[in-house]
């Protein structure tokens, strides 16, 4: 086999291996970044859920305060 063909085949094999290694490395990095992003999204979602629960609780407390204020006003009117 001529030397030129052997050199070409070795170059082709080297390019193929380099390309494959680059694809694997890029894939690992992409998967890592997606995993980190999923963690951030989960953390964000839990904050949203907790905020929603706090807002619901605050609405209940505000309604209770309104009722208490109304009862106080009724009691004050009875005293007069």
DSSP file (Angstrom, degrees, kcal/mol; ACC not computed):
  #  RESIDUE AA STRUCTURE BP1 BP2  ACC     N-H-->O    O-->H-N    N-H-->O    O-->H-N    TCO  KAPPA ALPHA  PHI   PSI    X-CA   Y-CA   Z-CA
    1    1 A X              0   0    0      0, 0.0     5,-0.0     0, 0.0     0, 0.0   0.000 360.0 360.0 360.0 132.0    0.0    0.0    0.0
    2    2 A X     >  -     0   0    0      1,-0.1     4,-1.7     4,-0.0     3,-0.2  -0.237 360.0-121.1 -64.4 153.1    1.5    3.4   -1.0
    3    3 A X  H  > S+     0   0    0      1,-0.2     4,-2.5     2,-0.2     5,-0.2   0.841 109.4  59.6 -63.1 -36.3    2.6    5.7    1.8
    4    4 A X  H  > S+     0   0    0      1,-0.2     4,-2.1     2,-0.2    -1,-0.2   0.901 105.9  47.2 -61.6 -41.7    0.2    8.5    0.7
    5    5 A X  H  > S+     0   0    0     -3,-0.2     4,-2.5     2,-0.2    -1,-0.2   0.903 111.6  51.0 -68.3 -40.4   -2.8    6.3    1.2
    6    6 A X  H  X S+     0   0    0     -4,-1.7     4,-2.5     2,-0.2    -2,-0.2   0.914 110.8  48.5 -63.2 -42.7   -1.6    5.2    4.6
    7    7 A X  H  X S+     0   0    0     -4,-2.5     4,-2.4     1,-0.2    -1,-0.2   0.905 111.8  50.0 -64.3 -40.8   -1.0    8.8    5.7
    8    8 A X  H  X S+     0   0    0     -4,-2.1     4,-2.5    -5,-0.2    -2,-0.2   0.909 111.3  48.3 -63.9 -42.5   -4.5    9.7    4.5
    9    9 A X  H  X S+     0   0    0     -4,-2.5     4,-2.6     2,-0.2    -2,-0.2   0.898 111.7  49.2 -66.0 -40.3   -6.1    6.8    6.3
   10   10 A X  H  X S+     0   0    0     -4,-2.5     4,-2.5     2,-0.2    -2,-0.2   0.909 112.5  48.6 -64.2 -41.5   -4.2    7.7    9.5
   11   11 A X  H  X S+     0   0    0     -4,-2.4     4,-2.5     2,-0.2    -2,-0.2   0.898 111.6  49.7 -63.5 -41.3   -5.3   11.3    9.1
   12   12 A X  H  X S+     0   0    0     -4,-2.5     4,-2.5     2,-0.2    -2,-0.2   0.918 111.6  48.1 -63.6 -44.3   -8.9   10.2    8.5
   13   13 A X  H  X S+     0   0    0     -4,-2.6     4,-2.6     2,-0.2     5,-0.2   0.920 112.3  49.6 -63.6 -43.4   -8.8    8.0   11.6
   14   14 A X  H  X S+     0   0    0     -4,-2.5     4,-2.5     1,-0.2    -2,-0.2   0.909 111.8  48.1 -61.9 -42.8   -7.4   10.8   13.7
   15   15 A X  H  X S+     0   0    0     -4,-2.5     4,-2.5     2,-0.2    -1,-0.2   0.907 112.1  49.8 -64.4 -41.2  -10.0   13.2   12.5
   16   16 A X  H  X S+     0   0    0     -4,-2.5     4,-2.5     2,-0.2    -2,-0.2   0.921 112.6  46.2 -63.6 -44.4  -12.8   10.7   13.2
   17   17 A X  H  X S+     0   0    0     -4,-2.6     4,-2.6     2,-0.2    -2,-0.2   0.918 113.6  49.3 -65.0 -43.6  -11.5   10.0   16.7
   18   18 A X  H  X S+     0   0    0     -4,-2.5     4,-2.1    -5,-0.2    -2,-0.2   0.900 112.1  48.1 -61.9 -41.9  -11.1   13.8   17.4
   19   19 A X  H  X S+     0   0    0     -4,-2.5     4,-2.3     2,-0.2    -2,-0.2   0.928 112.2  48.6 -64.9 -45.2  -14.6   14.5   16.2
   20   20 A X  H  X S+     0   0    0     -4,-2.5     4,-2.3     1,-0.2    -2,-0.2   0.915 111.4  49.9 -61.5 -43.7  -16.1   11.7   18.2
   21   21 A X  H  X S+     0   0    0     -4,-2.6     4,-2.4     1,-0.2    -1,-0.2   0.888 110.5  50.8 -63.0 -39.1  -14.3   12.8   21.4
   22   22 A X  H  X S+     0   0    0     -4,-2.1     4,-2.4     2,-0.2    -1,-0.2   0.897 109.9  49.3 -64.7 -40.9  -15.5   16.4   20.8
   23   23 A X  H  X S+     0   0    0     -4,-2.3     4,-2.3     2,-0.2    -2,-0.2   0.912 111.9  48.5 -65.4 -42.7  -19.1   15.3   20.4
   24   24 A X  H  X S+     0   0    0     -4,-2.3     4,-2.4     2,-0.2    -2,-0.2   0.930 113.1  47.4 -63.6 -45.8  -18.9   13.2   23.6
   25   25 A X  H  X S+     0   0    0     -4,-2.4     4,-2.2     1,-0.2    -2,-0.2   0.915 113.1  48.4 -63.0 -43.2  -17.4   16.1   25.6
   26   26 A X  H  X S+     0   0    0     -4,-2.4     4,-2.5     1,-0.2    -1,-0.2   0.895 110.6  51.6 -64.0 -40.0  -20.0   18.5   24.3
   27   27 A X  H  X S+     0   0    0     -4,-2.3     4,-2.5     2,-0.2    -2,-0.2   0.909 109.5  49.5 -64.1 -42.7  -22.8   16.1   25.1
   28   28 A X  H  X S+     0   0    0     -4,-2.4     4,-2.3     2,-0.2    -2,-0.2   0.919 112.1  48.1 -62.4 -43.7  -21.5   15.6   28.7
   29   29 A X  H  X S+     0   0    0     -4,-2.2     4,-2.5     2,-0.2    -2,-0.2   0.911 111.9  49.5 -64.4 -42.3  -21.3   19.4   29.2
   30   30 A X  H  X S+     0   0    0     -4,-2.5     4,-2.4     1,-0.2    -2,-0.2   0.919 111.3  48.9 -63.3 -43.9  -24.8   19.9   27.8
   31   31 A X  H  X S+     0   0    0     -4,-2.5     4,-2.2     2,-0.2    -1,-0.2   0.894 111.3  50.6 -63.2 -39.7  -26.2   17.2   30.1
   32   32 A X  H  X S+     0   0    0     -4,-2.3     4,-2.3     2,-0.2    -2,-0.2   0.935 111.5  47.3 -62.6 -46.6  -24.5   18.8   33.1
   33   33 A X  H  X S+     0   0    0     -4,-2.5     4,-2.4     1,-0.2    -2,-0.2   0.890 110.8  51.3 -64.5 -39.3  -25.8   22.2   32.3
   34   34 A X  H  X S+     0   0    0     -4,-2.4     4,-2.5     2,-0.2    -1,-0.2   0.912 109.3  51.6 -63.5 -41.3  -29.4   20.9   31.7
   35   35 A X  H  X S+     0   0    0     -4,-2.2     4,-1.9     2,-0.2    -2,-0.2   0.912 110.6  47.6 -60.4 -43.3  -29.1   19.1   35.1
   36   36 A X  H  X S+     0   0    0     -4,-2.3     4,-2.0     1,-0.2    -1,-0.2   0.895 111.5  50.9 -65.3 -39.5  -28.1   22.4   36.8
   37   37 A X  H  X S+     0   0    0     -4,-2.4     4,-2.5     1,-0.2    -2,-0.2   0.891 107.4  53.3 -64.9 -39.8  -30.9   24.3   35.1
   38   38 A X  H  X S+     0   0    0     -4,-2.5     4,-2.5     1,-0.2    -1,-0.2   0.892 107.4  51.9 -62.6 -39.3  -33.4   21.7   36.2
   39   39 A X  H  X S+     0   0    0     -4,-1.9     4,-2.3     2,-0.2    -1,-0.2   0.917 110.6  47.9 -61.9 -43.1  -32.3   22.1   39.8
   40   40 A X  H  X S+     0   0    0     -4,-2.0     4,-2.5     2,-0.2    -2,-0.2   0.900 111.5  50.0 -64.8 -40.2  -32.7   25.9   39.5
   41   41 A X  H  X S+     0   0    0     -4,-2.5     4,-2.7     2,-0.2    -2,-0.2   0.910 110.6  49.8 -65.3 -42.1  -36.2   25.5   38.0
   42   42 A X  H  X S+     0   0    0     -4,-2.5     4,-2.1     2,-0.2    -2,-0.2   0.918 111.5  48.7 -62.1 -42.8  -37.2   23.1   40.8
   43   43 A X  H  X S+     0   0    0     -4,-2.3     4,-1.7     1,-0.2    -2,-0.2   0.917 112.1  49.0 -62.5 -43.1  -35.9   25.6   43.4
   44   44 A X  H  X S+     0   0    0     -4,-2.5     4,-2.3     1,-0.2    -2,-0.2   0.912 109.5  52.4 -62.5 -43.1  -37.8   28.4   41.7
   45   45 A X  H  X S+     0   0    0     -4,-2.7     4,-2.5     1,-0.2    -1,-0.2   0.878 107.3  51.4 -63.7 -38.1  -41.0   26.3   41.5
   46   46 A X  H  X S+     0   0    0     -4,-2.1     4,-2.4     2,-0.2    -1,-0.2   0.877 109.1  51.4 -67.5 -34.7  -40.9   25.6   45.3
   47   47 A X  H  X S+     0   0    0     -4,-1.7     4,-2.5     2,-0.2    -2,-0.2   0.916 110.1  49.3 -65.4 -41.8  -40.5   29.3   46.0
   48   48 A X  H  X S+     0   0    0     -4,-2.3     4,-2.4     2,-0.2    -2,-0.2   0.923 111.7  48.7 -62.6 -44.6  -43.5   30.0   43.8
   49   49 A X  H  X S+     0   0    0     -4,-2.5     4,-2.1     2,-0.2    -2,-0.2   0.919 112.7  47.4 -62.9 -43.6  -45.6   27.3   45.6
   50   50 A X  H  X S+     0   0    0     -4,-2.4     4,-2.4     1,-0.2    -1,-0.2   0.898 111.4  51.3 -65.2 -39.5  -44.6   28.6   49.0
   51   51 A X  H  X S+     0   0    0     -4,-2.5     4,-2.4     2,-0.2    -1,-0.2   0.909 108.9  51.2 -62.9 -41.7  -45.4   32.2   48.0
   52   52 A X  H  X S+     0   0    0     -4,-2.4     4,-2.1     2,-0.2    -2,-0.2   0.913 110.6  48.3 -62.2 -43.2  -48.8   31.1   46.8
   53   53 A X  H  X S+     0   0    0     -4,-2.1     4,-2.4     1,-0.2    -1,-0.2   0.901 111.1  50.9 -64.7 -40.3  -49.5   29.4   50.1
   54   54 A X  H  X S+     0   0    0     -4,-2.4     4,-2.4     1,-0.2    -2,-0.2   0.903 109.5  50.3 -63.5 -40.5  -48.4   32.5   52.0
   55   55 A X  H  X S+     0   0    0     -4,-2.4     4,-2.0     2,-0.2    -1,-0.2   0.887 110.1  50.3 -65.6 -38.3  -50.6   34.7   49.9
   56   56 A X  H  X S+     0   0    0     -4,-2.1     4,-1.9     2,-0.2    -2,-0.2   0.934 111.9  47.8 -63.2 -45.0  -53.6   32.4   50.6
   57   57 A X  H  X S+     0   0    0     -4,-2.4     4,-2.3     1,-0.2    -2,-0.2   0.883 110.0  52.6 -62.7 -38.8  -52.8   32.5   54.3
   58   58 A X  H  X S+     0   0    0     -4,-2.4     4,-2.6     1,-0.2    -1,-0.2   0.886 106.7  52.8 -65.4 -38.7  -52.5   36.3   54.3
   59   59 A X  H  X S+     0   0    0     -4,-2.0     4,-2.0     2,-0.2    -1,-0.2   0.905 109.7  48.9 -63.3 -40.9  -55.9   36.6   52.6
   60   60 A X  H  X S+     0   0    0     -4,-1.9     4,-2.3     2,-0.2    -2,-0.2   0.928 111.7  48.8 -64.3 -44.9  -57.5   34.4   55.3
   61   61 A X  H  X S+     0   0    0     -4,-2.3     4,-2.4     1,-0.2    -2,-0.2   0.900 109.7  51.8 -62.9 -41.2  -55.9   36.5   58.0
   62   62 A X  H  X S+     0   0    0     -4,-2.6     4,-2.1     1,-0.2    -1,-0.2   0.901 109.7  49.7 -62.8 -39.3  -57.0   39.8   56.4
   63   63 A X  H  X S+     0   0    0     -4,-2.0     4,-2.1     2,-0.2    -2,-0.2   0.905 110.2  50.4 -65.4 -40.4  -60.6   38.4   56.3
   64   64 A X  H  X S+     0   0    0     -4,-2.3     4,-2.6     1,-0.2    -2,-0.2   0.891 108.7  52.4 -63.5 -39.2  -60.4   37.5   60.0
   65   65 A X  H  X S+     0   0    0     -4,-2.4     4,-2.7     2,-0.2    -2,-0.2   0.901 107.8  51.7 -63.4 -40.7  -59.1   41.0   60.8
   66   66 A X  H  X S+     0   0    0     -4,-2.1     4,-2.2     2,-0.2    -1,-0.2   0.918 110.9  47.8 -61.0 -43.4  -62.1   42.5   59.0
   67   67 A X  H  X S+     0   0    0     -4,-2.1     4,-2.4     2,-0.2    -2,-0.2   0.923 112.7  48.3 -64.6 -44.5  -64.5   40.3   61.0
   68   68 A X  H  X S+     0   0    0     -4,-2.6     4,-2.5     1,-0.2    -2,-0.2   0.917 111.1  50.3 -63.3 -43.3  -62.8   41.2   64.3
   69   69 A X  H  X S+     0   0    0     -4,-2.7     4,-2.4     1,-0.2    -1,-0.2   0.894 110.4  50.4 -61.9 -39.3  -62.8   44.9   63.4
   70   70 A X  H  X S+     0   0    0     -4,-2.2     4,-2.3     2,-0.2    -2,-0.2   0.915 110.7  48.6 -65.4 -42.3  -66.5   44.7   62.6
   71   71 A X  H  X S+     0   0    0     -4,-2.4     4,-2.4     2,-0.2    -2,-0.2   0.895 111.2  50.7 -64.6 -39.6  -67.2   42.9   65.9
   72   72 A X  H  X S+     0   0    0     -4,-2.5     4,-2.5     2,-0.2    -2,-0.2   0.926 109.6  50.2 -62.7 -43.9  -65.3   45.5   67.8
   73   73 A X  H  X S+     0   0    0     -4,-2.4     4,-2.0     1,-0.2    -2,-0.2   0.903 110.3  50.6 -62.5 -40.2  -67.2   48.3   66.1
   74   74 A X  H  X S+     0   0    0     -4,-2.3     4,-1.7     1,-0.2    -1,-0.2   0.919 111.0  48.5 -62.6 -43.0  -70.5   46.5   67.0
   75   75 A X  H  X S+     0   0    0     -4,-2.4     4,-1.5     1,-0.2    -2,-0.2   0.876 109.9  51.6 -65.1 -38.2  -69.4   46.3   70.6
   76   76 A X  H  X S+     0   0    0     -4,-2.5     4,-1.2     1,-0.2    -1,-0.2   0.873 108.0  52.4 -66.1 -36.5  -68.4   49.9   70.7
   77   77 A X  H  < S+     0   0    0     -4,-2.0    -1,-0.2     1,-0.2    -2,-0.2   0.864 106.1  54.2 -67.3 -35.4  -71.8   50.9   69.3
   78   78 A X  H  < S+     0   0    0     -4,-1.7    -1,-0.2     1,-0.2    -2,-0.2   0.845 104.2  55.9 -66.0 -34.5  -73.5   48.9   72.1
   79   79 A X  H  <        0   0    0     -4,-1.5    -1,-0.2     1,-0.3    -2,-0.2   0.842 360.0 360.0 -67.5 -32.9  -71.6   50.8   74.8
   80   80 A X     <        0   0    0     -4,-1.2    -1,-0.3    -3,-0.2    -2,-0.2   0.492 360.0 360.0 -72.8 360.0  -72.8   54.2   73.5
